[in-house]
């Protein structure tokens, strides 16, 4: 009988308590794992604990988790600014620091020397490849990417990206571990910049900026079109499923001329570049295509959260029926 390697994983370590890291730590703790959450300042760790408690309360209010589970989840999360303390008992590590290759390489090199020989090291990166991140380690067979989507505690998918050196066992254990805590892992077999999700999103936003730049439609209209058309379909069926319903012969006929007119530039759109140069960064600067008052920011966050929660509730209901 094959040994269930997931049962050997008891302790999870998350490096980086920011936007993604605190949510990843929350999910593992909510599933019953002991978690060490590491960051370089106590302030960042305290902020993470406050946010985790808010997240859990919101999930309980919406009956996604039970109120009684909140205190136990919080107790299972230990915080530290000492990397050695975070790493010493770890069976599985998720690094979730900023998107800086040099920083990630340094952290992985340190983790390689601090962790036990069986420990799997995973990076939550949006675009960098595991072979790049783990280049200075001696456990390349135990390194892969686990790319979460924000917010990680509400979006089920995690892309698993293996390098040519990542072992089948590492992929299998990681897949089973994430499945066990309720995630939907997708194994990406070949390293490629941006994997699958970010590549598809990049193609969409490139064309969206081109449409606005050419004066075909405003940013508000683009958002309106996406939200109220194929955006709704894509929440229940992927692009291949949708177009197979239509038939590939009709797709070819429809795209024969359109493809020639789509944006295929390898450069950043000048409209996008200009917005960054003038400080119009979106919510973080208070202005982008929209004016972002505190009320409007919160309204958008609430709309997104409630939509994702409804999807979770429906999925949980389907599993229980």
C-alpha positions as CSV (number, residue, x, y, z in Angstrom):
1,X,0.0,0.0,0.0
2,X,1.3,3.4,-0.9
3,X,2.2,5.7,1.9
4,X,0.1,8.9,2.2
5,X,2.9,11.5,2.3
6,X,0.4,14.3,3.3
7,X,-0.1,12.6,6.7
8,X,3.6,13.3,7.4
9,X,3.0,17.1,7.0
10,X,2.2,18.6,10.3
11,X,3.9,22.0,10.3
12,X,3.5,24.7,7.7
13,X,5.6,27.9,7.4
14,X,4.6,31.0,5.4
15,X,7.3,33.5,4.7
16,X,5.8,37.0,4.2
17,X,2.7,38.2,6.1
18,X,1.5,40.7,3.5
19,X,-1.4,40.7,1.0
20,X,-1.1,37.0,0.1
21,X,0.9,35.5,2.9
22,X,-1.5,36.1,5.7
23,X,-4.4,34.6,3.7
24,X,-2.3,31.5,2.9
25,X,-1.4,31.1,6.5
26,X,-5.1,31.5,7.5
27,X,-6.2,28.7,5.2
28,X,-3.7,26.2,6.5
29,X,-4.5,27.0,10.1
30,X,-8.2,26.9,9.4
31,X,-7.7,23.4,8.0
32,X,-6.0,22.3,11.3
33,X,-2.3,22.7,10.5
34,X,0.2,24.4,12.9
35,X,1.5,27.5,11.1
36,X,4.5,29.7,11.6
37,X,4.0,33.0,9.9
38,X,7.2,35.0,9.3
39,X,7.9,38.6,8.4
40,X,10.7,41.1,9.2
41,X,8.8,43.4,11.5
42,X,6.4,42.8,14.5
43,X,4.2,45.5,13.0
44,X,3.6,43.6,9.8
45,X,2.9,40.4,11.8
46,X,0.5,42.2,14.1
47,X,-1.3,43.7,11.1
48,X,-1.5,40.2,9.6
49,X,-3.2,38.8,12.7
50,X,-5.7,41.6,12.8
51,X,-6.6,41.0,9.1
52,X,-6.8,37.3,9.6
53,X,-9.3,37.7,12.5
54,X,-11.3,40.1,10.3
55,X,-11.3,37.6,7.4
56,X,-12.4,34.7,9.7
57,X,-15.2,36.8,11.3
58,X,-16.5,37.7,7.8
59,X,-16.4,34.0,6.8
60,X,-18.3,33.1,10.0
61,X,-20.9,35.8,9.4
62,X,-21.5,34.3,6.0
63,X,-21.7,30.7,7.3
64,X,-18.6,29.6,5.4
65,X,-16.9,28.6,8.7
66,X,-18.3,28.1,12.2
67,X,-17.8,30.9,14.7
68,X,-16.4,28.4,17.2
69,X,-13.5,27.7,14.8
70,X,-12.1,31.2,14.9
71,X,-10.2,31.0,18.2
72,X,-8.7,27.6,17.3
73,X,-7.5,28.9,13.9
74,X,-5.9,31.9,15.5
75,X,-4.2,29.8,18.2
76,X,-2.6,27.6,15.5
77,X,-0.8,30.6,13.9
78,X,2.5,31.5,15.6
79,X,4.3,34.6,14.4
80,X,8.0,35.3,14.4
81,X,10.6,37.6,12.9
82,X,13.3,34.9,13.1
83,X,13.6,32.9,10.0
84,X,15.4,30.1,11.8
85,X,12.5,29.7,14.3
86,X,10.0,29.7,11.4
87,X,11.9,27.1,9.4
88,X,13.2,24.6,12.0
89,X,10.1,22.3,12.3
90,X,8.6,23.1,8.9
91,X,7.4,20.2,6.7
92,X,6.1,22.5,3.9
93,X,7.1,26.2,3.3
94,X,5.3,28.7,1.2
95,X,7.3,31.9,0.4
96,X,5.1,34.9,-0.3
97,X,7.4,37.9,-0.3
98,X,7.5,40.7,-2.9
99,X,8.2,39.8,-6.6
100,X,12.0,40.2,-6.4
101,X,14.0,37.4,-7.9
102,X,17.2,38.2,-5.9
103,X,15.3,38.4,-2.6
104,X,13.5,35.1,-3.3
105,X,16.7,33.4,-4.3
106,X,18.4,34.5,-1.0
107,X,15.4,33.4,1.1
108,X,15.4,30.0,-0.6
109,X,19.1,29.6,-0.1
110,X,18.7,30.3,3.6
111,X,15.7,28.0,3.9
112,X,17.7,25.2,2.2
113,X,20.2,25.4,5.0
114,X,17.7,25.8,7.8
115,X,15.0,23.3,6.9
116,X,15.0,19.6,7.4
117,X,16.0,17.5,4.4
118,X,12.4,16.4,3.6
119,X,10.9,19.9,3.6
120,X,9.2,21.1,0.4
121,X,9.9,24.7,-0.5
122,X,7.2,26.5,-2.6
123,X,7.0,30.0,-3.9
124,X,3.9,32.0,-4.4
125,X,5.1,34.0,-7.4
126,X,3.1,35.6,-10.2
127,X,5.6,35.1,-12.9
128,X,9.1,33.9,-11.8
129,X,10.0,30.3,-12.5
130,X,11.0,27.7,-9.8
131,X,14.3,26.9,-11.5
132,X,15.2,30.5,-11.2
133,X,14.2,30.8,-7.6
134,X,15.8,27.6,-6.4
135,X,19.0,27.9,-8.4
136,X,21.2,28.2,-5.3
137,X,19.7,25.3,-3.3
138,X,20.6,21.7,-2.9
139,X,17.1,20.4,-3.0
140,X,15.9,21.3,-6.5
141,X,13.7,18.2,-6.6
142,X,11.7,19.6,-3.7
143,X,11.1,23.1,-5.1
144,X,8.0,24.3,-7.0
145,X,5.7,27.3,-7.4
146,X,2.3,27.5,-5.7
147,X,0.6,30.4,-7.4
148,X,-2.4,31.6,-5.4
149,X,-4.9,34.2,-6.6
150,X,-6.0,37.1,-4.5
151,X,-7.7,36.8,-2.1
152,X,-6.3,33.3,-1.5
153,X,-8.9,32.3,1.1
154,X,-11.7,33.0,-1.3
155,X,-10.4,31.9,-4.7
156,X,-9.9,28.1,-4.8
157,X,-7.4,27.7,-7.6
158,X,-3.6,27.3,-7.0
159,X,-1.3,26.8,-10.0
160,X,1.4,24.2,-9.3
161,X,4.4,24.9,-11.5
162,X,7.2,22.4,-11.6
163,X,10.8,22.9,-12.9
164,X,12.6,20.2,-14.9
165,X,14.2,19.1,-11.6
166,X,11.0,19.0,-9.5
167,X,10.2,15.4,-8.5
168,X,6.9,13.7,-9.2
169,X,6.6,13.0,-5.5
170,X,6.9,16.7,-4.7
171,X,4.2,17.6,-7.1
172,X,2.0,14.8,-5.8
173,X,2.4,15.7,-2.1
174,X,1.7,19.3,-2.8
175,X,-1.3,18.5,-4.9
176,X,-2.7,16.2,-2.2
177,X,-2.0,18.7,0.5
178,X,-3.8,21.6,-1.2
179,X,-6.7,19.3,-2.1
180,X,-7.0,18.3,1.5
181,X,-7.4,21.9,2.7
182,X,-10.1,22.6,0.0
183,X,-8.1,24.2,-2.8
184,X,-8.3,23.3,-6.5
185,X,-4.7,22.7,-7.6
186,X,-3.9,22.9,-11.3
187,X,-0.6,21.3,-12.4
188,X,1.4,23.3,-15.0
189,X,3.7,20.8,-16.6
190,X,6.2,23.2,-18.2
191,X,7.9,26.3,-16.9
192,X,6.8,29.5,-18.7
193,X,6.7,33.1,-17.7
194,X,3.4,33.9,-16.2
195,X,2.2,30.2,-16.1
196,X,-1.5,30.1,-17.3
197,X,-3.6,32.5,-15.3
198,X,-1.4,35.6,-15.4
199,X,-0.7,35.0,-19.2
200,X,-4.4,35.0,-19.9
201,X,-5.0,38.0,-17.8
202,X,-2.1,39.8,-19.5
203,X,-3.6,39.2,-22.9
204,X,-7.0,40.5,-21.8
205,X,-5.7,43.7,-20.2
206,X,-3.4,44.4,-23.2
207,X,-6.4,44.3,-25.5
208,X,-8.5,46.3,-23.0
209,X,-5.9,49.1,-23.0
210,X,-5.7,49.1,-26.8
211,X,-9.4,49.5,-27.0
212,X,-9.4,52.5,-24.7
213,X,-6.3,54.0,-26.4
214,X,-7.9,53.8,-29.8
215,X,-11.1,55.4,-28.6
216,X,-13.2,52.4,-29.4
217,X,-14.7,52.4,-25.9
218,X,-14.1,53.9,-22.4
219,X,-12.6,52.0,-19.5
220,X,-16.0,52.0,-17.9
221,X,-17.6,50.5,-21.0
222,X,-14.9,47.8,-21.2
223,X,-15.6,46.8,-17.6
224,X,-19.4,46.9,-18.2
225,X,-19.0,44.6,-21.2
226,X,-16.8,42.1,-19.4
227,X,-18.9,42.0,-16.2
228,X,-22.1,41.4,-18.0
229,X,-21.2,39.0,-20.8
230,X,-18.3,36.5,-21.0
231,X,-17.2,37.3,-17.5
232,X,-20.4,35.6,-16.3
233,X,-19.8,32.6,-18.5
234,X,-16.2,32.2,-17.5
235,X,-17.2,31.8,-13.8
236,X,-18.8,28.4,-14.7
237,X,-17.1,27.3,-17.9
238,X,-13.6,27.8,-19.3
239,X,-12.8,29.3,-22.8
240,X,-12.3,25.9,-24.4
241,X,-15.6,24.6,-23.0
242,X,-17.5,27.8,-24.1
243,X,-16.1,27.7,-27.7
244,X,-16.6,24.0,-28.1
245,X,-20.3,24.7,-27.5
246,X,-20.2,27.2,-30.4
247,X,-18.0,25.0,-32.7
248,X,-14.5,25.7,-33.9
249,X,-15.6,26.2,-37.4
250,X,-17.7,29.2,-36.3
251,X,-14.7,30.4,-34.2
252,X,-12.4,30.3,-37.2
253,X,-14.9,32.2,-39.3
254,X,-15.4,34.9,-36.6
255,X,-11.7,35.4,-35.9
256,X,-10.4,35.2,-39.5
257,X,-10.3,39.0,-39.8
258,X,-10.4,39.9,-36.1
259,X,-7.1,38.4,-35.2
260,X,-5.3,40.7,-37.6
261,X,-6.7,43.7,-35.8
262,X,-5.9,42.6,-32.2
263,X,-3.1,44.2,-30.3
264,X,0.0,42.0,-30.4
265,X,2.6,44.5,-29.2
266,X,5.5,43.3,-27.1
267,X,5.8,46.7,-25.5
268,X,3.8,48.2,-22.6
269,X,0.9,50.2,-23.9
270,X,1.8,53.9,-23.9
271,X,-1.5,54.7,-22.2
272,X,-0.6,52.3,-19.3
273,X,2.9,53.6,-19.2
274,X,1.6,57.2,-19.0
275,X,-0.7,56.4,-16.2
276,X,2.1,55.0,-14.1
277,X,4.4,57.9,-15.0
278,X,1.8,60.4,-13.8
279,X,1.0,58.5,-10.6
280,X,-2.5,57.4,-11.6
281,X,-2.0,53.9,-10.1
282,X,-5.6,53.1,-9.2
283,X,-6.8,52.4,-5.7
284,X,-3.4,52.9,-4.1
285,X,-3.1,56.4,-5.4
286,X,-6.8,57.3,-5.2
287,X,-7.1,57.7,-9.0
288,X,-6.8,55.6,-12.2
289,X,-9.6,55.4,-14.7
290,X,-11.8,55.9,-11.7
291,X,-11.8,58.2,-8.7
292,X,-11.3,56.0,-5.7
293,X,-12.8,57.5,-2.5
294,X,-12.7,55.3,0.6
295,X,-16.4,54.5,0.1
296,X,-15.9,53.4,-3.5
297,X,-12.9,51.3,-2.6
298,X,-14.8,49.5,0.1
299,X,-17.9,49.0,-2.1
300,X,-15.8,47.3,-4.7
301,X,-14.1,45.1,-2.2
302,X,-17.4,44.2,-0.7
303,X,-18.9,43.4,-4.1
304,X,-16.0,41.1,-5.0
305,X,-15.9,39.4,-1.6
306,X,-19.7,38.8,-1.5
307,X,-19.6,37.3,-5.0
308,X,-16.8,35.0,-4.1
309,X,-18.5,34.0,-0.9
310,X,-21.7,33.1,-2.7
311,X,-19.7,30.9,-5.0
312,X,-18.1,29.2,-2.0
313,X,-21.5,28.7,-0.4
314,X,-22.9,27.2,-3.5
315,X,-20.0,24.9,-3.9
316,X,-20.2,23.8,-0.2
317,X,-24.0,23.1,-0.7
318,X,-23.3,21.0,-3.8
319,X,-20.8,18.9,-1.9
320,X,-23.2,18.3,0.9
321,X,-26.2,17.4,-1.3
